[in-house]
Amino acid sequence: MDPEQKAALRAELARRFPLKQYTAEYAGGDEDFALWLALMDARLYRRTFVTHRDLPDRPYRDEYDAGTDPIDYADEVADDELDALI
């Protein structure tokens, strides 16, 4: 993703998610990882009405470092959590 796309995405997500909080508290100061988490949470919330903070710990940073798409990972997490309820 080029810098212009990232900036536009950050601006859009900042309206719904506290990106400064994500960067400081959840992403260890890494703005790109914070953006990845926010994208994942947006999808996760849309499917389950929860975010990563409401679920058991998962290797979010490992998935980010591996280049996993945040939307795909959110779908995987949602499917796993919903399967656990059934």
DORODO-270317 format. One record per residue: residue in one letter; z, y, x of N, C-alpha, C, O in turn. Coordinates in steps of 0.001 Angstrom, whole numbers, plus 524288, in hexadecimal, padded with zeros to 5 digits. Layout:
AZYXZYXZYXZYX ...
END
This chain:
M800007FB718035180000800008000080000804D7803848031E8053980729 D7FC8A80873802697FC4380D16805B6800A1810F080449802F7810818001B P801BA814B0807BE806108185A806D68059F81B6E801BD8099281C917FF3E E800EE81CBF8003A8002B81FAD7FB59801AA81C567F69C8041E81E457F2F4 Q80035817667F6AF801A4813D47F26F807858130B7F23C809D2812FC7EE04 K809FD812707F6D080FA9811CF7F7078126C8168D7F4C781632816037F1D8 A8109381B2A7F622812F981FFB7F43881295820577EE4A81658821D47EBB0 A80E1781EFF7EC2C80D6181F247E680810E481B1F7E3D28133B81C367DFC4 L81139816887E61B814838126B7E3EF81A3D813EE7E43081D25813157E073 R81BE38162C7E8938214E817F87E9108228D81C0C7E4E7826B381BDE7E27A A81EFE81FAE7E41881FDB823C87E033820678216B7DABE823C28230D7D7B5 E81D2981DA47D98681D7081B157D46282286818137D3C38251F818847CFBD L823F48150A7D7AD828BE811EA7D75C82DAA815477D77F831A4813D27D53A A82D6F819B47DA1A831FF81D207DA79833AF81F237D51F838328209F7D462 R8302281F2E7D17C83186820D57CC2C834D181CBB7C962837AF81DFB7C5BC R83469817D07CB1B8373A813917C87383B87811177CBBA83F2980EC57C99A F83B268118F7D0C783EE080F0C7D450840F3813027D83F83E0C816687DA06 P845F0812987D99C8482C816227DD8A84689814657E306849788119E7E5A2 L841E7815FC7E4CD83FCE8140A7E9BB843338156A7EE6E8436A812697F22E K845D7819E07EE4E8495B81B297F2A284DD38173E7F2DE84F77815AA7F71A Q84FC9815AD7EE58853E5811BE7EE2D851CA80C7D7F01685464809C47F312 Y84D2D80B1A7EE6684AC5806377F03984A488064A7F62C84B8D802767F8CA T8486D80AB07F845847AA80B0C7FDE584CDC80A9E800CB84D3E807CC804AB A850CA80D5B7FEF7855D180D77801AA8590280884800D485B21806588048F E8595F806B67FBF785CF68026D7FAB685A8D7FCFB7FAFD85D337F9407FC77 Y855AA7FC7E7F99F853617F74A7F92484F6E7F5FC7FD6B84E557F16A7FE6B A84D4D7FA047FFED849127F912803A884A767FA9A8093E8470B7FAB680C9F G84F547FBC380A3E850F77FCFE80F8E84E0C80183811FC84D3E8019A816BA G84C6F8054A80ECD849A0809D5810C2843BF8092F811368410780CDC812B3 D841C2804A080FF983C22803808105F8396C8051880B49839EA8026E80750 E836968096B80B718341780B76806B782FF0807CB8048382F558076B7FFC1 D82D198051A807E48291580183805F882B937FCCB80336829A17FB057FF30 F82FD07FAD18055F832957F681802D6834F87F8567FDB1834F87F56D7F9DD A837007FD1F7FD8F839247FF497F8B4834E17FF9D7F485835D97FE707EFF5 L830418012D7F60D82BDD8016E7F26182A8B7FBFE7F0648299D7FB457EBBB W82A747F82C7F3E4829667F2B97F26982D777F0DA7EE7E82C1A7EE787EA8B L8327B7F1EA7EF8E836A67F0547EBF08360E7F2F87E69D836BD7F07D7E28D A834CC7F7F87E6AE834297FAC87E1C682F957F8997DE9F82FF37F81C7D9DA L82B517F74C7E139826E27F4E37DE81828717EF9E7DC3A8271C7EE5B7D7C8 M82B487EC8D7DF5482D0B7E77B7DD74830B77E8267D8CC830437E5567D4ED D8344E7EBD47D92A837FD7ECB87D4E5835497EEAD7CFF1836CE7ED417CB9C A831527F1E87D09982E787F3CD7CC0182C187EF397C90482C777EEF27C43A R829AF7EBAD7CBDC827597E70A7C95F82B917E36F7C73682B247E1807C2D4 L82F9B7E28D7CA4B833E07DF1E7C8A6836777E13E7C3B6837927DE4A7C015 Y8376A7E6447C394839DA7E8A47BEFB836517E8377BA30838287E7577B5D5 R831617E8D57BB0882DAD7E86A7B6AB82DBB7E2F67B44582D047E2567AF8E R82E977DF027B79182E987D99C7B5A2833E47D7AF7B3D48342E7D4707B04B T838257D99F7B63283D477D7437B52C8418D7DB227B3AB845CF7D9837B221 F840857E0297B4138445C7E4477B30F848E27E43F7B6EE84D2C7E5FF7B5A3 V847F97E2477BBA984BB87E2907BFF6848C17E4167C4EA843F47E3DC7C518 T84BAE7E5A17C8EA8495B7E6C07CE0284BB37E3067D20584F0C7DFD37D0BA H849EF7E3717D6DC84BE57DFEB7DAEE851C97E0607DB9D8544D7DCAE7DD61 R854047E4DE7DA3D859A47E5A37DAD785CC87E25D7D6FE8616A7E1637D7D9 D85A4F7E0AE7D2CB85CFB7DDA07CEC285CA77D7C47CFAE85F0A7D4BA7CCD2 L859C37D62F7D396858BA7D09E7D48085B6B7CEBE7D97C85CFF7D1E17DCC5 P85BEA7C99C7D9FE85E087C78A7DEE785AA17C93A7E385855F57CA327E2F0 D85D097C98C7E80985A2B7CB207ECBD855817C7937EDBD855BB7C2D57ECF8 R851507CA017EF7884C857C74A7F0F484AA07C9B67F60A84C727CDE77F78C P847087C7297F8AC845207C9387FDAD840F67CD797FCFD83C807CCDA7FEAC Y8427C7D1C87FA7F83EBA7D5E77F96283C417D8097FE5D837837D8C37FEA2 R83F7C7D9078024583D5F7DB3B8071E839A87D767809BF835987D8F780BCB D83B037D279809B38378A7CE8380BFC832497CE6C8093482E337CDF880BB4 E832657CEDA8040B82D7F7CEDF8010782A4B7D3B880245825867D36D802CE Y82CE67D82A802BA82A357DCFE8042D827B67DC6E8099A8231F7DDA780A5B D82AD47DA9080D57828E07D9F1812B4824547D61281306820EB7D69381660 A8244F7D23380F828201E7CE4F80F7181B2B7D06480CD0817227CDC780CCC G81B7C7D51780A98816E97D7638080E816227D5AC80275811E07D6458004E T81A347D38C80012819D97D1CC7FAA78190B7D6787F71081B9E7DA7C7F7A8 D8158A7D5F17F36B814957DA0C7EF8D819717DAA47EC2881B757D6BC7EA36 P81B657DF6F7EB62820337E0177E85C81FAE7DE797E2A4823797DCB77E044 I81B147DF0C7E07481A3D7DD7D7DAFD81A5A7D78C7DA9181CC57D5637D704 D817BD7D4EF7DE31817C37CF397DE2E81D477CD1B7DEF281EDB7C9597DC65 Y820317CF917E27E825847CDAF7E377829007CEB57DEB882C4D7CB777DD6A A8284F7D3257DC2682B547D4427D76C82A307D0317D33F82DC27CE707D08C D8254F7CEB17D2AF823F07CAA37CEE1826877C5707D048828747C2AC7CCDB E826927C4227D553829117BF4E7D70C82EF57BF697D5E3831297BB9C7D3EE V8316B7C3CB7D720837087C45F7D626838227C4047D04783BBD7C14B7CEA2 A8350D7C6BE7CD2C835CE7C6A87C77E835307C11E7C5668385F7BF5D7C240 D8312C7BE617C718830527B8FD7C54F834E77B5847C6CD836B77B2617C3A4 D836C87B6117CBA283B3B7B2E07CD688401B7B4037CA2C842DB7B06B7C88C E841267B8FB7C940845D87BA6A7C6498456D7B8B67C0978493C7B6DC7BE51 L840D87B9557BE508402A7B7BF7B8DA8406E7B1CA7B856842947AFC47B48A D83E3E7AF007BC2A83E927A9427BC258443A7A7797BC7D845B07A3957BA12 A847667AA417BF7084CE37A8CF7C00B84FEA7A9747BAF0853EA7A6E77BA29 L84E117ACC87B788850B47ADA77B28484F577A98A7AE768523E7A8BA7AAB6 I84AF27A6F57AF378491C7A3317AB4584B1479DC97AC68849EB79A237A980 
END
